[in-house]
Amino acid sequence: MSSALFSPYTLRELTLRNRIVVSPMCQNSAVDGLPQPWHAMHLGSLAVSGAGLLILEATAVEAAGRITIDDLGLYNDAQEAALSRLVADIRSYSDIPLGIQLGHAGRKASTRSPNDGRFRTEVLGDRDGGWMVSAPSALAFGEGWPLPQALDAAGLARVRAAFVQATQRAARIGFDLIELHGAHGYLLSQFLSPLANRREDQYGGSLENRMRFPLECFAAVRAVWPSHKPIGVRINGSDFTDGGLGEQEATRYALALRAAGADYITTSAGMVTPQSKFPRVEPGYLLPLAQAMRRGGVPTMGVGMILTPQQAEDIVASGQADLVALARALLDDPRWPWHAAAELGAPPPIPTRYFYSHPKKWLGYGLVHAVATAP
C-alpha cells in the first residue's frame, strides 16, 4: 500500500521524507532568550520522532517582541551561539531537517510565563520586569493589558531590521527553513486585522495597506535568506471575530505572500482579541481554511487537532493540505510517526539505535499496540 502521508515533499532544494511536521511549540523555558536543558530534552525527543520536519518554537526577533519573559530569542550573539550548539547536538544524532519560527508579539508581549501552574496569561508589571509594547495602533489587546505605542517610521524600520538580523543569524546557525509567525494576533497579524490596525497612513485601511508591512518584512527576510532554502508563513485564515480578517482577505494575503516567494502557508486562526471565538473545536476544524488556499494554488500546512494516522493520511491524499503539523499529539506520543507508518504500511522511520523496537524485530509490538488501541 502506498501512503500519501509518507511520500516525500520538496520545498525548493529541501526534500522532506514525509509530510509530518513537528509544529512550533512555545516552551516558555528560556532564560534571557537562551535555550535551557529542557529545550535539549524536548527537541531531542522530537528529533528522533521520524517526522519529516521539526520547527523550533516562536523565537523573538527583538527583546521587546517576546510573548513571555521566558521566550527564546535570536537577537544577540549569546543566543546565536547557544542555538548553534543545540542544533549541532541534534544533528549529531538525527538528520531531520530543522526550521525555526521567527516572530514578534507586538501588543501581546510582556507577559508572565504560564509554566508556574497557572496555565493562563498574565501581563507583567513594571516591577516584575515588564516592558513597553508596540503595535500598529495604540489599542490595547484587552482589558487590563498595557496601551501599546503605535509604531512610527523609525519603529517600523527597527522591526524590519530585527527580522532581517534574526534571519541572518538563523542562516549562520544552519537552519534548513524559517517560518514567520504572522498569526494569533501577534505583530504581523495585528497589521492584517482591522481589529488591531486603525492606522490612517499607507499601512492601514484597505487590505493592500494593511498587508504592506507584513509583506515588507517578508521581502526583507527573503532577500537575506539563502535562495535555495524555503520560507513559510503562519497566518490567520480567519480572525473568527466580527469585523476581523476573514477567509477571502486571508486568501488574498496568502496569494501575495506566494507571489513574493513564500514556499508554503500554515493556516491557523483567531486570538487577535480576547473576543475571538473558534468554531466548534473538533478533529480537523481548521483544515477548511488550508483547503481553500490550496485550491487557489498556495501550498499549505494544515493544523488543528490532527489526531490519528488515518486522519492525517486522508488530509494529504484528498488534497486538503500538502503537509500536516502536529503539536499536542506529538507531546502525547513522541513516536507518533513510527506508529503511523506501521498502521499505514510504510517503513517505520525508527533510528538505527532503536532498531530492536521495529515491529519486525520486537515480538511484543503487536501485543502492546493491540492493547493500546482496544475499545
C-alpha positions as CSV (number, residue, x, y, z in Angstrom):
1,M,0.0,0.0,0.0
2,S,1.3,3.4,-1.0
3,S,0.9,6.1,1.7
4,A,0.4,9.8,0.8
5,L,1.4,10.8,4.3
6,F,4.7,9.0,3.9
7,S,5.5,10.3,0.4
8,P,8.3,12.9,0.1
9,Y,7.7,16.6,-0.4
10,T,10.1,19.1,-1.8
11,L,10.4,22.8,-0.8
12,R,13.0,24.5,-3.1
13,E,16.1,22.3,-2.5
14,L,14.8,20.7,0.7
15,T,13.1,17.4,0.4
16,L,11.2,16.1,3.4
17,R,11.0,12.3,3.7
18,N,7.3,12.5,4.7
19,R,4.5,15.1,5.2
20,I,4.5,15.1,9.0
21,V,5.8,18.3,10.6
22,V,6.6,19.0,14.3
23,S,4.7,22.2,14.8
24,P,6.5,25.1,16.7
25,M,5.5,24.8,20.4
26,C,6.4,27.5,22.9
27,Q,8.1,26.1,25.9
28,N,8.4,29.3,27.9
29,S,11.6,27.9,29.4
30,A,14.4,30.2,28.2
31,V,16.5,32.4,30.4
32,D,17.3,35.8,28.8
33,G,16.2,34.3,25.5
34,L,18.7,31.4,25.8
35,P,17.7,27.7,25.4
36,Q,17.9,25.6,28.5
37,P,18.4,21.8,29.2
38,W,14.6,21.5,28.8
39,H,14.9,22.5,25.2
40,A,17.6,19.9,24.6
41,M,15.3,17.2,26.1
42,H,12.2,18.4,24.3
43,L,13.7,18.9,20.9
44,G,15.9,15.8,21.2
45,S,13.0,13.6,21.7
46,L,11.1,15.1,18.8
47,A,14.2,15.0,16.5
48,V,14.1,11.1,16.6
49,S,10.3,11.0,16.1
50,G,10.6,10.2,12.4
51,A,8.7,13.3,11.4
52,G,9.7,14.9,8.1
53,L,10.5,18.4,9.6
54,L,11.0,19.9,13.1
55,I,10.3,23.6,13.6
56,L,11.6,25.2,16.7
57,E,9.2,27.3,18.8
58,A,8.3,31.0,18.2
59,T,11.6,32.9,18.7
60,A,11.6,36.6,19.2
61,V,13.5,38.8,16.8
62,E,14.0,41.5,19.5
63,A,13.7,41.6,23.3
64,A,10.6,43.7,23.2
65,G,9.0,41.2,20.8
66,R,8.9,38.3,23.3
67,I,5.5,36.9,24.1
68,T,6.6,36.0,27.6
69,I,9.7,36.9,29.6
70,D,10.8,33.2,29.2
71,D,10.7,33.1,25.4
72,L,13.5,32.0,23.1
73,G,15.2,34.9,21.3
74,L,17.6,35.3,18.4
75,Y,18.6,38.9,18.7
76,N,22.1,38.7,20.3
77,D,25.4,36.8,19.9
78,A,24.9,34.7,23.0
79,Q,21.5,33.4,21.8
80,E,23.0,32.6,18.3
81,A,25.9,30.7,19.9
82,A,23.6,28.7,22.2
83,L,21.2,27.8,19.4
84,S,24.2,26.8,17.2
85,R,25.3,24.4,19.9
86,L,21.8,23.0,20.3
87,V,21.5,22.5,16.5
88,A,24.9,20.9,16.3
89,D,24.0,18.4,19.1
90,I,20.7,17.5,17.4
91,R,22.5,16.9,14.1
92,S,25.0,14.6,15.8
93,Y,22.2,12.0,16.2
94,S,19.4,13.0,13.8
95,D,19.2,14.1,10.2
96,I,15.8,15.6,10.5
97,P,15.5,19.0,8.7
98,L,15.3,21.8,11.2
99,G,13.4,25.0,10.9
100,I,12.8,28.0,13.3
101,Q,9.8,30.2,13.7
102,L,10.6,33.9,13.9
103,G,8.1,36.3,15.4
104,H,7.3,39.5,17.3
105,A,4.4,39.6,19.8
106,G,3.6,43.3,19.3
107,R,0.8,44.3,21.8
108,K,0.6,40.8,23.2
109,A,4.2,40.9,24.5
110,S,5.4,41.3,28.1
111,T,3.6,38.5,29.8
112,R,4.4,36.0,32.5
113,S,5.4,32.5,31.7
114,P,2.5,30.1,32.2
115,N,4.8,27.4,33.5
116,D,4.2,28.0,37.2
117,G,1.0,26.1,37.1
118,R,-1.5,28.9,36.4
119,F,-1.8,28.0,32.7
120,R,-3.2,31.4,31.9
121,T,-1.8,34.6,30.5
122,E,-0.9,37.4,32.9
123,V,0.6,40.8,32.0
124,L,4.0,41.7,33.6
125,G,4.1,44.8,35.7
126,D,6.9,47.2,35.7
127,R,8.3,45.8,38.9
128,D,8.2,42.3,37.5
129,G,10.4,43.1,34.5
130,G,7.7,44.2,32.1
131,W,8.5,46.4,29.1
132,M,6.9,48.9,26.7
133,V,5.0,47.1,24.0
134,S,4.4,48.3,20.4
135,A,1.7,47.7,17.8
136,P,0.3,49.1,14.6
137,S,-2.1,51.4,16.6
138,A,-2.4,52.5,20.2
139,L,-5.0,49.9,21.0
140,A,-4.7,47.5,23.9
141,F,-5.2,43.8,23.3
142,G,-7.9,43.7,26.0
143,E,-9.0,44.9,29.4
144,G,-6.0,45.0,31.8
145,W,-3.4,44.9,29.0
146,P,-1.0,47.8,28.5
147,L,-1.6,50.5,26.0
148,P,0.9,49.9,23.2
149,Q,3.0,52.5,21.5
150,A,2.0,52.9,17.8
151,L,5.0,52.2,15.6
152,D,6.3,55.3,13.8
153,A,8.6,55.2,10.8
154,A,11.6,54.6,13.0
155,G,9.8,51.8,14.8
156,L,8.8,50.1,11.6
157,A,12.3,50.2,10.3
158,R,13.6,48.8,13.6
159,V,11.3,45.8,13.5
160,R,12.1,45.1,9.8
161,A,15.8,45.2,10.7
162,A,15.2,42.9,13.6
163,F,13.5,40.3,11.4
164,V,16.5,40.6,8.9
165,Q,19.1,40.2,11.6
166,A,17.4,37.2,13.2
167,T,17.2,35.6,9.7
168,Q,20.9,36.2,9.1
169,R,21.6,34.6,12.5
170,A,19.4,31.6,11.6
171,A,21.3,31.3,8.3
172,R,24.6,31.2,10.1
173,I,23.4,28.6,12.6
174,G,22.4,26.4,9.6
175,F,18.7,26.1,9.9
176,D,17.1,24.5,6.8
177,L,13.9,26.5,6.9
178,I,12.4,29.5,8.6
179,E,8.7,30.3,9.3
180,L,7.5,33.8,10.0
181,H,4.8,33.9,12.7
182,G,2.1,36.1,11.2
183,A,-0.9,34.6,13.1
184,H,-2.6,34.5,16.5
185,G,-2.8,38.3,16.9
186,Y,1.0,38.8,17.1
187,L,2.5,41.8,15.4
188,L,2.3,40.8,11.8
189,S,-1.2,39.5,12.4
190,Q,-2.1,42.8,14.1
191,F,-1.2,44.7,11.0
192,L,-3.5,42.5,8.9
193,S,-6.5,42.7,11.2
194,P,-8.9,45.7,11.2
195,L,-9.5,45.0,14.8
196,A,-5.9,45.9,15.7
197,N,-4.9,48.2,12.9
198,R,-6.6,51.6,12.8
199,R,-3.8,53.5,11.1
200,E,-4.5,56.2,8.6
201,D,-1.3,56.1,6.7
202,Q,-0.1,53.7,3.9
203,Y,-0.1,50.8,6.5
204,G,-3.8,51.0,7.4
205,G,-7.2,51.0,5.9
206,S,-7.5,48.8,2.8
207,L,-6.3,45.2,2.7
208,E,-3.5,46.3,0.4
209,N,-2.3,48.8,3.0
210,R,-2.8,46.5,6.0
211,M,-0.7,43.8,4.4
212,R,2.0,46.2,3.3
213,F,4.2,46.0,6.4
214,P,4.0,42.2,6.7
215,L,4.9,41.9,3.1
216,E,7.8,44.3,3.6
217,C,9.1,42.2,6.4
218,F,8.7,39.1,4.3
219,A,10.5,40.6,1.3
220,A,13.4,41.8,3.6
221,V,13.7,38.3,5.1
222,R,13.6,36.6,1.7
223,A,16.3,38.9,0.4
224,V,18.8,37.7,3.0
225,W,17.8,34.1,3.4
226,P,19.7,31.7,1.1
227,S,17.7,31.4,-2.1
228,H,17.8,27.6,-2.1
229,K,16.2,27.4,1.3
230,P,12.4,27.7,1.9
231,I,10.4,30.2,3.9
232,G,6.9,29.6,5.2
233,V,4.5,31.9,6.9
234,R,1.9,31.1,9.5
235,I,-1.2,33.3,9.1
236,N,-4.7,33.5,10.3
237,G,-7.0,32.0,7.8
238,S,-9.7,34.0,9.8
239,D,-9.7,36.1,12.9
240,F,-13.0,34.4,13.9
241,T,-14.2,37.7,15.2
242,D,-16.8,40.1,13.8
243,G,-15.0,42.9,11.9
244,G,-11.8,41.0,11.7
245,L,-9.8,39.4,8.9
246,G,-12.0,36.9,7.0
247,E,-11.3,34.0,4.7
248,Q,-11.4,35.9,1.5
249,E,-8.9,38.6,2.6
250,A,-6.7,35.9,4.2
251,T,-6.6,34.0,0.9
252,R,-5.6,37.2,-1.0
253,Y,-2.8,37.8,1.5
254,A,-1.6,34.2,1.1
255,L,-1.5,34.7,-2.7
256,A,0.5,37.9,-2.2
257,L,3.0,36.0,0.0
258,R,3.2,33.2,-2.5
259,A,4.0,35.8,-5.3
260,A,6.7,37.3,-3.0
261,G,8.4,33.9,-2.6
262,A,6.7,32.1,0.2
263,D,7.0,28.4,-0.2
264,Y,4.0,27.4,2.0
265,I,1.4,28.9,4.2
266,T,0.4,27.4,7.6
267,T,-3.3,28.2,8.2
268,S,-4.2,28.9,11.8
269,A,-6.8,31.3,13.1
270,G,-8.1,33.6,15.9
271,M,-6.6,35.1,19.0
272,V,-6.5,38.7,17.7
273,T,-8.7,39.9,20.6
274,P,-10.0,38.2,23.7
275,Q,-13.4,38.0,21.9
276,S,-12.1,35.7,19.2
277,K,-14.3,32.6,19.3
278,F,-13.4,29.5,17.4
279,P,-16.0,27.4,15.7
280,R,-16.7,24.0,17.4
281,V,-13.3,22.6,18.1
282,E,-13.2,19.1,16.7
283,P,-10.7,17.0,14.7
284,G,-9.6,18.9,11.6
285,Y,-11.6,22.0,12.5
286,L,-9.1,24.4,10.8
287,L,-8.5,22.4,7.7
288,P,-11.1,24.1,5.5
289,L,-9.0,27.2,5.7
290,A,-6.0,25.4,4.3
291,Q,-8.0,23.7,1.6
292,A,-9.4,27.0,0.4
293,M,-5.9,28.4,0.0
294,R,-4.6,25.3,-1.6
295,R,-7.4,25.4,-4.2
296,G,-6.0,28.9,-5.0
297,G,-2.6,27.5,-5.8
298,V,-0.9,28.0,-2.4
299,P,1.0,25.1,-0.9
300,T,-0.4,24.7,2.6
301,M,0.5,23.2,6.0
302,G,-2.7,22.1,7.8
303,V,-3.1,22.3,11.6
304,G,-6.0,21.9,14.0
305,M,-6.5,18.8,16.1
306,I,-4.9,16.3,13.8
307,L,-5.1,13.1,15.9
308,T,-4.8,9.8,14.1
309,P,-2.7,8.4,11.3
310,Q,-5.7,7.7,9.1
311,Q,-7.0,11.2,9.5
312,A,-3.6,12.6,8.5
313,E,-3.4,10.2,5.6
314,D,-6.8,11.4,4.3
315,I,-5.9,15.0,4.7
316,V,-2.9,14.7,2.4
317,A,-4.4,12.1,0.0
318,S,-7.6,14.2,-0.5
319,G,-5.7,17.5,-1.1
320,Q,-6.9,19.3,2.0
321,A,-3.2,20.2,2.7
322,D,0.2,19.4,1.5
323,L,1.7,18.9,4.9
324,V,0.3,18.3,8.4
325,A,1.7,19.9,11.5
326,L,1.1,18.1,14.8
327,A,1.7,19.6,18.3
328,R,-0.1,18.1,21.3
329,A,-0.5,14.8,19.5
330,L,3.3,14.5,19.4
331,L,3.7,15.7,23.0
332,D,1.4,12.9,24.0
333,D,3.2,10.3,21.8
334,P,6.6,11.4,20.5
335,R,6.7,8.2,18.5
336,W,3.5,9.1,16.6
337,P,5.2,8.9,13.2
338,W,6.6,5.4,13.9
339,H,3.1,4.1,14.8
340,A,1.6,5.9,11.9
341,A,4.0,4.3,9.4
342,A,3.2,0.9,10.9
343,E,-0.5,1.5,10.6
344,L,-0.4,2.8,7.1
345,G,2.0,0.2,5.7
346,A,5.0,2.5,5.3
347,P,8.5,1.6,6.6
348,P,8.7,2.9,10.2
349,P,11.2,5.7,10.5
350,I,13.0,4.3,13.5
351,P,16.6,5.3,14.3
352,T,19.2,2.6,13.9
353,R,20.0,2.6,17.6
354,Y,16.3,1.8,18.3
355,F,16.3,-1.0,15.7
356,Y,15.1,-3.6,18.1
357,S,11.8,-1.8,18.7
358,H,11.0,-2.2,15.0
359,P,7.7,-4.1,14.5
360,K,9.5,-6.9,12.6
361,K,12.1,-7.3,15.4
362,W,10.1,-6.9,18.5
363,L,7.5,-9.7,19.1
364,G,5.8,-7.6,21.7
365,Y,5.0,-4.7,19.3
366,G,1.7,-6.1,18.1
367,L,0.6,-7.1,21.6
368,V,1.4,-3.6,23.0
369,H,-0.5,-1.8,20.3
370,A,-3.4,-4.2,20.3
371,V,-3.9,-3.4,24.0
372,A,-3.4,0.4,23.4
373,T,-6.0,0.5,20.6
374,A,-8.5,-1.9,22.1
375,P,-12.0,-0.4,22.7
